Amino acid sequence: MLMTNEELLACYREHFEIYNNRLVWRKPSSLRTRVGDIAGYVDECGKYVVQLYGRRTSLGSVVYALTHGYIAKYVRHKDGNFTNNSADNLEERRKK
């Protein structure tokens, strides 16, 4: 399913929320998750990701989109720690 950035952001807002500095499910997309469950898992590269409608996205990108109101093409972890997805550790990175 191809979505515009605005539609994708609307889906993020519908399905996720940030609670106690963690991304949690607001509206689960499967029977295995419940409202309030922590969203995401560690992929084969050691990065946290979430999957929504078959699309796998870095957890940091979702947190950045929810806190800044737009989808950034590249999101950078200021401290270099890919497991630290707190909003104050994420910034948009411009590709050189």
Secondary structure, 3 states (H helix, E strand, C coil): CCCCHHHHHHHHHHHEEEECCEEEECCCCCCCCCCCCECCEECCCCCEEEEECCEEEEHHHHHHHHHHCCCCCCEEECCCCCCCCCHHHEEECCCC
